[in-house]
Amino acid sequence: MDNPERSFVIPILADSITTMTFIVPKDFAHRVEVQALQVIEAFDNHPASDIDPNNKMMQAMSYVVQAALTEYLDFCEEEEAVLPPDIGEL
């Protein structure tokens, strides 16, 4: 590319993956971003790191959200996973 500052990455999704969009409080989004930055730092210090530098934050945030939700869904009983929390707990 002639001007890398103006470039952007267009993800090409395989049939087995998709995108998801969530509305969350900004404090939660910041917590996910901090965790993602820690994942990026760990990968940057690993000799086998193979994360696309143009896409590091998106990949790391995806990893954090997937890992957290997988842990939650695996931990909860099936019935508990579908019950919404009390509004006061949010």
C-alpha positions in Angstrom: 0.0 0.0 0.0 1.1 3.5 -0.8 0.0 5.0 2.6 -0.1 2.5 5.5 -1.6 5.2 7.8 -4.8 5.2 5.6 -5.0 1.4 5.3 -7.7 -0.8 6.9 -8.2 -4.5 7.3 -11.3 -6.1 5.9 -11.9 -9.4 7.7 -12.7 -12.4 5.6 -14.8 -14.8 7.5 -14.8 -18.5 7.1 -18.2 -20.3 7.1 -17.5 -21.4 10.7 -17.1 -17.9 12.2 -19.2 -14.8 12.3 -19.2 -11.3 13.9 -21.2 -10.2 17.0 -22.0 -6.7 18.2 -22.8 -5.9 21.9 -23.9 -2.7 23.7 -22.0 -2.6 27.0 -21.1 0.1 29.6 -17.9 2.0 28.8 -16.3 0.8 32.0 -16.8 -2.8 30.9 -15.4 -2.1 27.4 -12.3 -0.5 29.1 -11.7 -3.6 31.2 -11.9 -5.8 28.1 -9.4 -3.4 26.3 -7.0 -3.6 29.2 -7.1 -7.4 29.2 -6.6 -7.4 25.5 -3.6 -5.1 25.8 -2.1 -7.6 28.3 -2.7 -10.4 25.8 -1.0 -8.5 23.1 2.0 -7.8 25.4 2.2 -11.5 26.2 2.1 -12.4 22.5 4.6 -9.7 21.6 7.1 -11.3 24.1 6.5 -14.8 22.7 8.9 -15.9 19.9 6.1 -17.8 18.1 3.8 -14.8 18.0 1.9 -14.6 14.7 -0.7 -11.9 15.2 -1.3 -9.5 12.3 0.0 -6.2 13.5 -2.9 -4.4 11.8 -5.4 -6.4 13.7 -3.8 -7.1 17.1 -6.4 -5.3 19.2 -9.4 -6.8 17.5 -8.0 -10.3 17.7 -7.0 -9.9 21.4 -10.4 -8.5 22.4 -12.1 -11.3 20.5 -9.9 -13.8 22.4 -10.8 -12.2 25.8 -14.5 -12.2 25.2 -14.6 -15.7 23.8 -12.5 -17.1 26.7 -14.7 -15.3 29.3 -18.0 -16.4 27.8 -16.8 -20.0 27.3 -15.7 -20.1 30.9 -19.1 -18.7 32.0 -21.2 -21.0 29.8 -19.1 -24.1 30.9 -19.4 -23.1 34.6 -23.1 -22.4 34.7 -25.7 -25.0 34.8 -27.8 -25.0 31.6 -30.8 -23.4 33.4 -28.7 -20.8 35.1 -27.0 -19.7 31.9 -30.3 -18.5 30.5 -31.8 -16.7 33.5 -31.2 -13.0 33.4 -29.6 -11.4 36.5 -31.7 -9.1 38.8 -31.6 -5.6 37.4 -30.1 -4.5 40.7 -27.0 -6.7 40.1 -26.0 -4.9 37.0 
